[in-house]
Amino acid sequence: MKPTSKKLVLGLPKGSLQEATFLMMKKAGFSVSVGSRSYIPSINDPELEGRLIRAQEISRYVEHGMLDAGVTGYDWILENGSDVVEIADLIYAKQGLRPVRWVLAVPNDSPIKSVKDLKGKRIATEAVGLTKRYLHKNKVNAEVEFSWGATEVKAPELVDAIVEITETGSSLRANNLRIVDTILESTTKLIANKKAWKDPWKRAKINQLSILLTGALAAETKVLIKMNVDTKRLKKVLAILPALHAPTINSLSSDGWYSIESVVDEKVVREIIPQLKAVGAEGIIEIGLNKVVP
């Protein structure tokens, strides 16, 4: 790899999204490692200079130009009111490939049934701005206090309700809380500083990141399936086989035989492989993928 003096400073989320982000970067082709006390991770690309920062702060540093680009949640962009360029939606979270939700939750035996019942109540949350805007939208006056952590355990002894982030709701249920309303659904985003986005070299580098990361994410739910089939059974196989666009069909050295390959959703493979076998497909192979770039 040729030495370069050009650098793109990239903010990566420290904390709950860190492991999932490092894994996604690796699948995109970028190996990221960091010491236990360092906030400057090592990336196997001399054009990338990483910074490991809490997701809550990344959008502010991107907006003000300390970072050229960053990976953070849409929720924190809104919470900070950051003026940044949103490059790509990266739909993954700590526990899986799904958006997360900010929800209003109360103890199971609470009389609170809707946002209107919060009038005069106390709410704990890390997302103070989001919560205040939600209350204002619903014309409800309530006290909102910043929570420094362990928000779920604060109701009902310290507060009447909480606004907390959740993927599955299991932590809320474990703390005898029920969800009253969803305030925001959020995904992970690749964002850029406006000045950096106008720089041709940095824009090209950010676009490279975007293509590879979205390709790695797309591959998470897809596989390549390959098989052989003779001419008289070809139409039946093609009728069963879904594809990203259309299956690739190549003639084999044996007359009247074809090799077929197609990218399909992993969740359908267990259904279609027996069907393909039943109509005459042979030598069926399923292969995992690192990236799918349309």
N, C-alpha and C positions, 0 to 999 in steps of 0.2 A: 504494500500500500504506500503511495507517495506521501511524503511529509506535507503538511498544510499549515498555513498560518491563520487560516480562517476558522472561526469557532462559532457554533450555535450553542448558547447557554440554555439548557433545558431543565425545567423544574419537575422533579418526580415526587410523588406523594409519600411522605413518611407516615407510618402508622397502619391503619386497617387496610388501605389499598396497596401498600408497598409490595407485599409478596405477589399479589395478582398482577400488578403492573410490571414487576421484574420478569415474571413468567411470560407475560405478553410481549415485552421487549425482546426476550430471548427467542420467542417464536418468530418475531419480526426480523431477527438476524442481529440483534444487539445484545451482547452479554453485559450485564450490569452487576457489579459487586461493590460492597461497601463495608468498611470496618465498623465495629460496634459503636465507636465514638465519633465517627466522621460524618460530616454532612456533604462531603464531596465524593460521590460514587465514581468508580472507574468504569468506563464504557469502552468497548473494543472498537471504537470509531474515533480517529483523531480529530474529526470535525465536530464531535459532540462533547460538550463539557457539562456534566450533570451537577445538579444541586438537589439534595434531599431535604425537603421542606414539608411541613404540615400542609395537607390539602386545603385547610381553611385559609392559608395565607398565600398560596401560589398565585391566585388571580390578581391580587394586589401588586405583587412583585412583577408579574408580567405586564400589567397595565403601566407601571411606572418605569419599565425598561431595565430593571435589574435582571430579569430573565427575558430571553427572546421568545421562549415558548414554554408551555407547561402542560402537565396532565393533572386535571383536577375535576371536581364534581360541578355540575351545572348549579347545584344548590349553593355552593360557596361563591360562584360568580354572582348569583343574584343577591346573596347575603351581603357581599362586599360592594355591590353596585358597580362592579368593575367594567370598564370600557375596553374590551378586548375583541380580537377577531376569533370567532368560533370556527375552527377548521374542520373537525370531524367528531361525530358521535361514536364513542367507544363503549358499547353496551356490555360492560362487565362490572362486577362488584366483588366484595370480599369473598362471598360464598358461591357465586355463580354468574351466569350470563343473563343477568336481569337488571332492570332499573331498581333503584332503592326508593323508599317513600319516607317523607316526613309526615308523621301522623300526630294527631291530637289523641292522647290516651288518658284514661282516668281509672281509678280503682274499680274493680268489678261491682262493688256495692255502692258506688257513687250515684247520687241522683242526677248527675250531669248527663244529658242525653244528646245535646247538640251544642254548637258554638254559642247559641243565644244564652245558654245556661251558665256561661262563664262570666257574666257580668259581676264585677266586684270580686272575682276570684283571683288567686295567685297561681301563676304558671311558671314552671322551670324549663329552660331549654338552652341549648348551645346556640341555636339559630334565633337570636333575639329579633333581628330585623325581619326575617321571614314571618315570625309569629306576630309581630306588631302590625305588619302589613295585612296579614290574614284577619286579625281582629278589626282593623280599620275598615277593611272591605266589607265585613259583616256588621259594622256599626256597633261593636261591643267594646266597652271599657273594662279592662282587666289589668292587673299588675303582672308584668313579665320580668323575670329575673334571670340573669345568666347562670347557667349551671356549669360547674367546673368538672363534671364527670359523675358517673354513677347516678344518672338522672332518674332511672327507673325506680330506685329505692326511696326517692324523696316524697312520693305520694303514698298515703294521704297525710303523713305526719307533718311534713314541712310545707307542702304545696297541695293545691286542689287538683291540679292537672299537669301534665307534661307534654311537650312537643319534642318528639324524638325520632331518630332515623331508624328504619327497620328494613330488612330484606324479607324475612319469613314471618316475623311477628312472634317467634318462639321466646325471645328474651322478655317481651312484654307479658306474654302468657305466664312465663315462669315467675314473674313478679306480681301476678294477680291483677294485671291491667287489661283493659279492653279498649279497642280503638273506636273512637267516636267519629273521626273524620280524617281524610287524607288531605293534607295541605299542599303537598308538592310531590311530583314524581321526578326523580333526577337520574341522569346518566353521567358517566365519566366523559369528559370532553378533552380533546386536544385543542389548546388555545394559543394565540400568538399576540405579541405586542404589535401595535399598529405600525410603528416605525420599522420594526424588523420585517413585517409583512411586505412593506414597500421596497425593501432591499432585495434585488434580484437573486443574489446568492443565497441569502437566508430563506427567502420564499421557496426556492427550489429545494433546499434542505428540509424545510418543514413539510413540503409536499411529499418528499421521499418518505419521511416518517409517517405521514398520514396514509399513504398507499400501503406501506408495509404493515402498519398496525391494523388497519381495517381489513387487510388481506389475511392477517393472522387470526383475527377475530372471526372472520367469515369461515375459516377452515375449522374452527372449533366444533361446528355442528355438521360438518360434511365429510364424506369419504369418497375415494375413487373406487369404483367397482369395475372389474374387467372380467371378460368371459369370451368363450369361443362358441360359435353356432353355425350350423350349416344353412344353406340357402332356403330350404323349404320351411325351416323353423324361424327364420330371421324376422318376419313380420310379427309373429306372436311374441317374440322376445322384446321387440321395440315397442309393442303395445303396452307392455308391463313397465318398461324401464323409464323412470323420470330422469330429467337431466337439467343441468344449469341452463343450457341453451338447447343443444341437440347432441345425441350420442355421437362419438367418433367411431366410424366404421372403416376397418382396413381389411383388404383381402389377404388371406394366408397363402402360403406356398402350395397347400393342398387345394385343388380345384373344388369350388363350391363351399368353401369354409371362410368365415370372417371372424376377425377379432373386434370386439366391441368394448369401449370404455366410456364411462360417464361419471360425472360428479353428482352425487345425490345426498340428500339429507340423511344423516346417520340414523335418525329415528325410524326411517322407513325400511332400512336394510333388512332387519330381521323378518319383515313381512314379505319383501319381494324376492329374497334369495330362494326360498322354497318354491315360489311361483315360477321363477326363472328356470330352476332345475326341472320343474314339472313339464315345462313346454320345450325342453331340449337343450338349454344352455349347458355348456360343459366348462370345466376348468375355471370356475368362478373364484375370483380373488378380490378381497376387500383390503384397501390400503389407506392408512391414515394420512392426513395432509397437514402441512405446516402453514401454507398460505393459499388463499383463493382470491385472485385479483380479476374481477370481471373485465 
